[in-house]
Amino acid sequence: MTTPLIILTLLILPWIFALCGQSMLHRDRRFAQSGAIVGVTAVFVFTGIGHFIKTMPMSEMIPSFVPMRIAIVYCTGVLEVVLAVAVLFPSARKKSGVALVLLLVAFLPINIFAAFQRVEMGGHSWGPVYLLIRVPLQVILVAWTWHFVVRGDKESCTVASADPAN
């Protein structure tokens, strides 16, 4: 059940640090946006790696009639990590952000199924009550990714800029 807290911490903490840095260093708001983007990267690298560490439990989250469940878990893990890194690059940010939002939307029914099946993965073993935590978390991830990654700033926000004006 700690996974949702880890996800929220990974998402929000880089943004908070960037907000503090923005204030102390008198940077513009793109500095904080960079922190939010790093948070998205951290979340999806964390969850993507989870696909390789918890492969069997994750495969049980997928309905049994779906073929090649383990391959799906591996492929989606790779996809999450690749897209997580891609959001760090301004040229790929918007498209990779949209892809992450679509993944989150696609994964929601799987999380709902897993909760009703009480799969021993994360909080899903709690049953449907876990959805009171998981669904709002999914909404937060979608909104955060859309706001900071897809919509972003009109001007390009570079995460690792050497230019102090950025």
TIVEX-861654 format. One record per residue: x, y, z of N, C-alpha, C in turn; residue number from 1. Coordinates in nm, 4 decimals, always signed. Layout:
residues N
       nc1       nc2       nc3      cac1      cac2      cac3       cc1       cc2       cc3  lolum
         X         Y         Z         X         Y         Z         X         Y         Z    NUM
...
***
This chain:
residues 166
       nc1       nc2       nc3      cac1      cac2      cac3       cc1       cc2       cc3  lolum
   +0.0811   -0.1204   +0.0000   +0.0000   +0.0000   +0.0000   +0.0850   +0.1262   +0.0000      1
   +0.2140   +0.1075   +0.0166   +0.3033   +0.2232   +0.0162   +0.3305   +0.2750   -0.1247      2
   +0.3008   +0.1936   -0.2249   +0.3301   +0.2340   -0.3628   +0.2648   +0.3667   -0.4013      3
   +0.1355   +0.3904   -0.3713   +0.0785   +0.5217   -0.4060   +0.1520   +0.6385   -0.3395      4
   +0.1985   +0.6194   -0.2169   +0.2737   +0.7258   -0.1488   +0.4096   +0.7481   -0.2144      5
   +0.4742   +0.6390   -0.2546   +0.6021   +0.6518   -0.3250   +0.5812   +0.7267   -0.4561      6
   +0.4767   +0.6903   -0.5289   +0.4477   +0.7551   -0.6572   +0.4228   +0.9046   -0.6377      7
   +0.3405   +0.9400   -0.5398   +0.3135   +1.0825   -0.5146   +0.4399   +1.1574   -0.4732      8
   +0.5230   +1.0941   -0.3917   +0.6484   +1.1571   -0.3491   +0.7409   +1.1796   -0.4680      9
   +0.7556   +1.0771   -0.5517   +0.8405   +1.0905   -0.6707   +0.7878   +1.1982   -0.7649     10
   +0.6570   +1.2111   -0.7714   +0.5952   +1.3081   -0.8608   +0.6136   +1.4514   -0.8108     11
   +0.5862   +1.4718   -0.6828   +0.5754   +1.6075   -0.6291   +0.7071   +1.6634   -0.5747     12
   +0.7911   +1.5788   -0.5164   +0.9125   +1.6287   -0.4511   +1.0067   +1.7052   -0.5449     13
   +1.0347   +1.6568   -0.6656   +1.1213   +1.7368   -0.7544   +1.0619   +1.8741   -0.7865     14
   +0.9302   +1.8796   -0.7978   +0.8618   +2.0063   -0.8254   +0.8762   +2.1020   -0.7069     15
   +0.8594   +2.0485   -0.5852   +0.8740   +2.1320   -0.4651   +1.0165   +2.1860   -0.4546     16
   +1.1153   +2.0985   -0.4768   +1.2547   +2.1446   -0.4743   +1.2783   +2.2517   -0.5799     17
   +1.2220   +2.2310   -0.6983   +1.2388   +2.3298   -0.8062   +1.1690   +2.4608   -0.7718     18
   +1.0517   +2.4531   -0.7080   +0.9831   +2.5757   -0.6652   +1.0686   +2.6535   -0.5662     19
   +1.1281   +2.5817   -0.4705   +1.2155   +2.6475   -0.3728   +1.3371   +2.7072   -0.4424     20
   +1.3961   +2.6309   -0.5331   +1.5115   +2.6808   -0.6079   +1.4755   +2.7997   -0.6941     21
   +1.3580   +2.7936   -0.7536   +1.3104   +2.9048   -0.8371   +1.3008   +3.0318   -0.7547     22
   +1.2478   +3.0187   -0.6350   +1.2315   +3.1340   -0.5470   +1.3670   +3.1872   -0.4994     23
   +1.4542   +3.0962   -0.4557   +1.5837   +3.1386   -0.4011   +1.6779   +3.1910   -0.5092     24
   +1.6694   +3.1334   -0.6284   +1.7609   +3.1721   -0.7361   +1.7008   +3.2765   -0.8297     25
   +1.5779   +3.3174   -0.7994   +1.5077   +3.4170   -0.8810   +1.4979   +3.3737   -1.0277     26
   +1.4588   +3.2491   -1.0455   +1.4409   +3.1953   -1.1804   +1.2969   +3.2161   -1.2238     27
   +1.2710   +3.2016   -1.3537   +1.1330   +3.2130   -1.4005   +1.0591   +3.0811   -1.3755     28
   +0.9312   +3.0795   -1.4059   +0.8458   +2.9658   -1.3708   +0.8804   +2.8378   -1.4452     29
   +0.9568   +2.8482   -1.5531   +0.9966   +2.7276   -1.6249   +1.0871   +2.6396   -1.5394     30
   +1.1535   +2.6989   -1.4414   +1.2398   +2.6218   -1.3515   +1.1553   +2.5217   -1.2724     31
   +1.0429   +2.5672   -1.2191   +0.9532   +2.4776   -1.1453   +0.8904   +2.3748   -1.2384     32
   +0.8586   +2.4171   -1.3608   +0.8033   +2.3225   -1.4576   +0.9032   +2.2101   -1.4843     33
   +1.0306   +2.2438   -1.4891   +1.1334   +2.1418   -1.5085   +1.1293   +2.0392   -1.3957     34
   +1.1092   +2.0856   -1.2734   +1.0970   +1.9943   -1.1600   +0.9779   +1.9020   -1.1739     35
   +0.8664   +1.9563   -1.2224   +0.7466   +1.8746   -1.2429   +0.7702   +1.7688   -1.3501     36
   +0.8447   +1.8042   -1.4532   +0.8765   +1.7096   -1.5602   +0.9692   +1.5999   -1.5078     37
   +1.0665   +1.6376   -1.4264   +1.1548   +1.5383   -1.3643   +1.0718   +1.4435   -1.2770     38
   +0.9705   +1.4965   -1.2092   +0.8819   +1.4121   -1.1292   +0.8092   +1.3088   -1.2134     39
   +0.7598   +1.3495   -1.3293   +0.6931   +1.2554   -1.4205   +0.7920   +1.1469   -1.4628     40
   +0.9128   +1.1887   -1.4959   +1.0154   +1.0911   -1.5343   +1.0421   +0.9934   -1.4202     41
   +1.0576   +1.0444   -1.2995   +1.0853   +0.9583   -1.1838   +0.9740   +0.8567   -1.1623     42
   +0.8493   +0.9010   -1.1724   +0.7355   +0.8107   -1.1516   +0.7359   +0.6981   -1.2539     43
   +0.7512   +0.7333   -1.3807   +0.7392   +0.6310   -1.4838   +0.8633   +0.5427   -1.4948     44
   +0.9794   +0.5916   -1.4553   +1.0957   +0.5028   -1.4463   +1.0726   +0.4040   -1.3320     45
   +1.0232   +0.4536   -1.2185   +0.9926   +0.3675   -1.1037   +0.8900   +0.2606   -1.1409     46
   +0.7784   +0.3019   -1.2002   +0.6743   +0.2041   -1.2336   +0.7191   +0.1125   -1.3470     47
   +0.7962   +0.1659   -1.4416   +0.8461   +0.0828   -1.5510   +0.9396   -0.0258   -1.5007     48
   +1.0296   +0.0092   -1.4098   +1.1203   -0.0898   -1.3510   +1.0406   -0.1946   -1.2737     49
   +0.9317   -0.1517   -1.2122   +0.8456   -0.2456   -1.1405   +0.7948   -0.3590   -1.2279     50
   +0.7806   -0.3338   -1.3569   +0.7346   -0.4374   -1.4491   +0.8351   -0.5520   -1.4583     51
   +0.9626   -0.5244   -1.4315   +1.0661   -0.6271   -1.4387   +1.0914   -0.6922   -1.3030     52
   +1.0596   -0.6212   -1.1963   +1.0799   -0.6738   -1.0614   +0.9588   -0.7551   -1.0156     53
   +0.8403   -0.7104   -1.0502   +0.7150   -0.7754   -1.0081   +0.6384   -0.8285   -1.1298     54
   +0.7093   -0.8947   -1.2196   +0.6496   -0.9388   -1.3457   +0.5304   -1.0319   -1.3246     55
   +0.5470   -1.1344   -1.2434   +0.4381   -1.2320   -1.2247   +0.3140   -1.1685   -1.1619     56
   +0.3276   -1.0947   -1.0506   +0.2069   -1.0323   -0.9953   +0.1406   -0.9359   -1.0935     57
   +0.2215   -0.8628   -1.1705   +0.1627   -0.7707   -1.2687   +0.0906   -0.8467   -1.3787     58
   +0.1452   -0.9613   -1.4184   +0.0785   -1.0394   -1.5231   -0.0562   -1.0922   -1.4738     59
   -0.0687   -1.1152   -1.3438   -0.1956   -1.1614   -1.2869   -0.3011   -1.0510   -1.2846     60
   -0.2578   -0.9270   -1.2998   -0.3527   -0.8156   -1.3060   -0.4280   -0.8147   -1.4389     61
   -0.3698   -0.8769   -1.5399   -0.4304   -0.8813   -1.6733   -0.5241   -1.0012   -1.6791     62
   -0.6447   -0.9852   -1.7334   -0.7382   -1.0988   -1.7408   -0.6746   -1.2201   -1.8094     63
   -0.7093   -1.3392   -1.7623   -0.6468   -1.4628   -1.8107   -0.6734   -1.4911   -1.9582     64
   -0.7803   -1.4356   -2.0144   -0.8092   -1.4602   -2.1555   -0.7159   -1.3825   -2.2490     65
   -0.6400   -1.2881   -2.1942   -0.5457   -1.2102   -2.2753   -0.4186   -1.2933   -2.2935     66
   -0.3781   -1.3178   -2.4192   -0.2567   -1.3973   -2.4423   -0.1291   -1.3173   -2.4137     67
   -0.0219   -1.3896   -2.3867   +0.1126   -1.3316   -2.3693   +0.1162   -1.2219   -2.2627     68
   +0.0583   -1.2514   -2.1484   +0.0513   -1.1510   -2.0421   +0.1894   -1.1077   -1.9922     69
   +0.2815   -1.2010   -1.9793   +0.4157   -1.1654   -1.9315   +0.4862   -1.0767   -2.0336     70
   +0.4722   -1.1086   -2.1610   +0.5325   -1.0252   -2.2662   +0.4731   -0.8845   -2.2634     71
   +0.3432   -0.8756   -2.2375   +0.2774   -0.7444   -2.2284   +0.3357   -0.6644   -2.1121     72
   +0.3566   -0.7308   -1.9992   +0.4136   -0.6627   -1.8823   +0.5536   -0.6103   -1.9151     73
   +0.6352   -0.6943   -1.9769   +0.7703   -0.6499   -2.0143   +0.7659   -0.5341   -2.1140     74
   +0.6841   -0.5479   -2.2172   +0.6764   -0.4434   -2.3212   +0.6272   -0.3104   -2.2644     75
   +0.5259   -0.3157   -2.1782   +0.4758   -0.1908   -2.1210   +0.5772   -0.1310   -2.0237     76
   +0.6559   -0.2153   -1.9580   +0.7625   -0.1645   -1.8715   +0.8675   -0.0895   -1.9515     77
   +0.9092   -0.1482   -2.0634   +1.0056   -0.0809   -2.1512   +0.9457   +0.0493   -2.2028     78
   +0.8199   +0.0432   -2.2453   +0.7528   +0.1616   -2.2984   +0.7470   +0.2740   -2.1947     79
   +0.7133   +0.2402   -2.0710   +0.7072   +0.3418   -1.9652   +0.8432   +0.4084   -1.9437     80
   +0.9493   +0.3284   -1.9388   +1.0825   +0.3845   -1.9154   +1.1259   +0.4717   -2.0336     81
   +1.1033   +0.4237   -2.1553   +1.1415   +0.5010   -2.2744   +1.0659   +0.6337   -2.2791     82
   +0.9354   +0.6294   -2.2553   +0.8560   +0.7527   -2.2573   +0.8947   +0.8456   -2.1425     83
   +0.9284   +0.7873   -2.0273   +0.9709   +0.8680   -1.9121   +1.0965   +0.9471   -1.9444     84
   +1.1898   +0.8841   -2.0107   +1.3134   +0.9530   -2.0491   +1.2848   +1.0530   -2.1613     85
   +1.1959   +1.0171   -2.2527   +1.1654   +1.1043   -2.3670   +1.1075   +1.2392   -2.3241     86
   +1.0339   +1.2430   -2.2124   +0.9761   +1.3713   -2.1709   +1.0831   +1.4719   -2.1289     87
   +1.2037   +1.4253   -2.1059   +1.3126   +1.5163   -2.0694   +1.3632   +1.5967   -2.1886     88
   +1.3297   +1.5524   -2.3091   +1.3761   +1.6186   -2.4307   +1.2641   +1.7028   -2.4900     89
   +1.2851   +1.8340   -2.5002   +1.1785   +1.9220   -2.5503   +1.1195   +1.8789   -2.6841     90
   +1.2012   +1.8249   -2.7731   +1.1506   +1.7865   -2.9054   +1.0552   +1.6671   -2.8999     91
   +1.0666   +1.5846   -2.7970   +0.9815   +1.4656   -2.7847   +0.8779   +1.4792   -2.6741     92
   +0.8824   +1.5881   -2.6004   +0.8037   +1.6015   -2.4774   +0.6536   +1.5877   -2.4990     93
   +0.5987   +1.6636   -2.5906   +0.4538   +1.6652   -2.6068   +0.4014   +1.5280   -2.6501     94
   +0.4640   +1.4671   -2.7498   +0.4172   +1.3365   -2.7991   +0.4340   +1.2274   -2.6943     95
   +0.5459   +1.2281   -2.6237   +0.5655   +1.1265   -2.5208   +0.4710   +1.1500   -2.4030     96
   +0.4406   +1.2754   -2.3727   +0.3436   +1.3053   -2.2674   +0.2047   +1.2560   -2.3023     97
   +0.1636   +1.2771   -2.4271   +0.0336   +1.2255   -2.4723   +0.0325   +1.0735   -2.4623     98
   +0.1421   +1.0093   -2.5027   +0.1497   +0.8633   -2.4949   +0.1392   +0.8153   -2.3499     99
   +0.2021   +0.8862   -2.2566   +0.1918   +0.8487   -2.1152   +0.0490   +0.8646   -2.0638    100
   -0.0173   +0.9721   -2.1032   -0.1574   +0.9918   -2.0631   -0.2434   +0.8777   -2.1179    101
   -0.2228   +0.8417   -2.2433   -0.2992   +0.7312   -2.3026   -0.2708   +0.5992   -2.2309    102
   -0.1454   +0.5772   -2.1918   -0.1119   +0.4571   -2.1144   -0.1857   +0.4556   -1.9812    103
   -0.1873   +0.5695   -1.9134   -0.2578   +0.5775   -1.7851   -0.4060   +0.5467   -1.8016    104
   -0.4661   +0.5994   -1.9061   -0.6080   +0.5735   -1.9332   -0.6280   +0.4252   -1.9655    105
   -0.5373   +0.3678   -2.0448   -0.5487   +0.2264   -2.0815   -0.5278   +0.1345   -1.9614    106
   -0.4419   +0.1747   -1.8674   -0.4127   +0.0909   -1.7513   -0.5220   +0.0951   -1.6453    107
   -0.6064   +0.1958   -1.6462   -0.7087   +0.2069   -1.5417   -0.8018   +0.0859   -1.5370    108
   -0.8554   +0.0385   -1.6503   -0.9407   -0.0811   -1.6427   -0.8664   -0.2031   -1.5871    109
   -0.7375   -0.2130   -1.6142   -0.6593   -0.3249   -1.5610   -0.6477   -0.3126   -1.4097    110
   -0.6283   -0.1916   -1.3602   -0.6227   -0.1707   -1.2156   -0.7575   -0.1993   -1.1502    111
   -0.8647   -0.1634   -1.2165   -0.9989   -0.1919   -1.1639   -1.0215   -0.3427   -1.1600    112
   -0.9886   -0.4114   -1.2691   -1.0017   -0.5577   -1.2747   -0.9207   -0.6224   -1.1624    113
   -0.7954   -0.5783   -1.1451   -0.7074   -0.6358   -1.0436   -0.7626   -0.6149   -0.9028    114
   -0.8237   -0.5007   -0.8789   -0.8820   -0.4749   -0.7465   -1.0003   -0.5677   -0.7209    115
   -1.0857   -0.5859   -0.8204   -1.2005   -0.6746   -0.8020   -1.1575   -0.8208   -0.7895    116
   -1.0443   -0.8560   -0.8505   -0.9919   -0.9926   -0.8405   -0.9034   -1.0112   -0.7169    117
   -0.8780   -0.9008   -0.6457   -0.7918   -0.9019   -0.5267   -0.6540   -0.9627   -0.5558    118
   -0.5960   -0.9173   -0.6661   -0.4630   -0.9643   -0.7065   -0.3611   -0.9186   -0.6027    119
   -0.2688   -1.0074   -0.5685   -0.1659   -0.9764   -0.4684   -0.0573   -0.8875   -0.5281    120
   -0.0935   -0.7680   -0.5661   +0.0005   -0.6715   -0.6234   -0.0382   -0.5346   -0.5716    121
   +0.0517   -0.4723   -0.4988   +0.0208   -0.3409   -0.4442   -0.1004   -0.3488   -0.3531    122
   -0.1870   -0.2521   -0.3622   -0.3064   -0.2479   -0.2783   -0.4246   -0.3226   -0.3361    123
   -0.4071   -0.3838   -0.4532   -0.5188   -0.4521   -0.5185   -0.5778   -0.5635   -0.4320    124
   -0.4966   -0.6219   -0.3434   -0.5466   -0.7282   -0.2564   -0.6524   -0.6762   -0.1588    125
   -0.6602   -0.5456   -0.1414   -0.7640   -0.4866   -0.0570   -0.9013   -0.4987   -0.1204    126
   -0.9034   -0.5242   -0.2485   -1.0301   -0.5332   -0.3196   -1.0748   -0.3971   -0.3704    127
   -1.2039   -0.3849   -0.4013   -1.2553   -0.2609   -0.4614   -1.2299   -0.1345   -0.3793    128
   -1.2136   -0.1465   -0.2481   -1.1883   -0.0275   -0.1663   -1.0566   +0.0400   -0.2079    129
   -0.9630   -0.0379   -0.2612   -0.8355   +0.0183   -0.3079   -0.8577   +0.1204   -0.4187    130
   -0.9661   +0.1058   -0.4915   -0.9950   +0.1987   -0.6011   -1.0200   +0.3403   -0.5499    131
   -1.0575   +0.3538   -0.4223   -1.0744   +0.4867   -0.3630   -0.9404   +0.5606   -0.3555    132
   -0.8321   +0.4853   -0.3590   -0.6986   +0.5450   -0.3622   -0.6451   +0.5463   -0.5051    133
   -0.6602   +0.4345   -0.5743   -0.5981   +0.4185   -0.7062   -0.6578   +0.5106   -0.8125    134
   -0.7895   +0.5225   -0.8164   -0.8519   +0.6061   -0.9201   -0.8124   +0.7532   -0.9035    135
   -0.8210   +0.8113   -0.7828   -0.7738   +0.9501   -0.7691   -0.6248   +0.9654   -0.8034    136
   -0.5433   +0.8655   -0.7679   -0.4012   +0.8713   -0.8034   -0.3844   +0.8743   -0.9552    137
   -0.4607   +0.7916   -1.0237   -0.4532   +0.7880   -1.1699   -0.4960   +0.9232   -1.2290    138
   -0.5999   +0.9827   -1.1723   -0.6468   +1.1141   -1.2187   -0.5384   +1.2199   -1.1955    139
   -0.4733   +1.2158   -1.0799   -0.3652   +1.3102   -1.0504   -0.2513   +1.2937   -1.1510    140
   -0.2138   +1.1697   -1.1792   -0.1054   +1.1450   -1.2750   -0.1404   +1.1956   -1.4146    141
   -0.2645   +1.1714   -1.4565   -0.3085   +1.2201   -1.5881   -0.3061   +1.3728   -1.5905    142
   -0.3644   +1.4356   -1.4889   -0.3715   +1.5823   -1.4854   -0.2317   +1.6442   -1.4791    143
   -0.1459   +1.5895   -1.3959   -0.0093   +1.6407   -1.3802   +0.0677   +1.6284   -1.5116    144
   +0.0602   +1.5103   -1.5725   +0.1313   +1.4872   -1.6987   +0.0771   +1.5787   -1.8076    145
   -0.0540   +1.5930   -1.8122   -0.1132   +1.6805   -1.9143   -0.0709   +1.8259   -1.8924    146
   -0.0820   +1.8708   -1.7681   -0.0534   +2.0116   -1.7377   +0.0937   +2.0473   -1.7615    147
   +0.1830   +1.9676   -1.7066   +0.3244   +2.0045   -1.7106   +0.3992   +1.9530   -1.8331    148
   +0.3582   +1.8391   -1.8864   +0.4328   +1.7792   -1.9971   +0.3680   +1.8106   -2.1316    149
   +0.2399   +1.7820   -2.1448   +0.1734   +1.7998   -2.2743   +0.1458   +1.9469   -2.3009    150
   +0.0759   +2.0097   -2.2078   +0.0431   +2.1516   -2.2264   +0.1666   +2.2370   -2.2066    151
   +0.2349   +2.2140   -2.0967   +0.3621   +2.2795   -2.0690   +0.3594   +2.4301   -2.0807    152
   +0.4746   +2.4843   -2.1067   +0.4929   +2.6277   -2.1220   +0.4981   +2.6594   -2.2705    153
   +0.4549   +2.7771   -2.3079   +0.4615   +2.8187   -2.4488   +0.6062   +2.8150   -2.4977    154
   +0.6974   +2.8593   -2.4123   +0.8390   +2.8543   -2.4464   +0.8925   +2.7189   -2.4020    155
   +0.9887   +2.6683   -2.4745   +1.0451   +2.5374   -2.4436   +1.1122   +2.5392   -2.3069    156
   +1.0783   +2.4420   -2.2262   +1.1369   +2.4273   -2.0940   +1.2437   +2.3189   -2.1040    157
   +1.3679   +2.3557   -2.0813   +1.4764   +2.2597   -2.0890   +1.5088   +2.2131   -1.9489    158
   +1.5019   +2.0825   -1.9268   +1.5232   +2.0277   -1.7936   +1.6673   +2.0466   -1.7489    159
   +1.7625   +2.0171   -1.8331   +1.9032   +2.0267   -1.7948   +1.9700   +2.1371   -1.8757    160
   +1.9385   +2.2587   -1.8431   +1.9917   +2.3720   -1.9184   +2.1158   +2.4280   -1.8503    161
   +2.2158   +2.4597   -1.9309   +2.3363   +2.5230   -1.8776   +2.3214   +2.6746   -1.8753    162
   +2.2181   +2.7241   -1.9399   +2.1953   +2.8682   -1.9492   +2.1238   +2.9163   -1.8237    163
   +2.1849   +3.0020   -1.7407   +2.1200   +3.0479   -1.6179   +1.9930   +3.1281   -1.6425    164
   +1.9706   +3.1734   -1.7634   +1.8487   +3.2493   -1.7926   +1.7276   +3.1585   -1.8028    165
   +1.7481   +3.0268   -1.8169   +1.6347   +2.9332   -1.8288   +1.5891   +2.8897   -1.6954    166
***
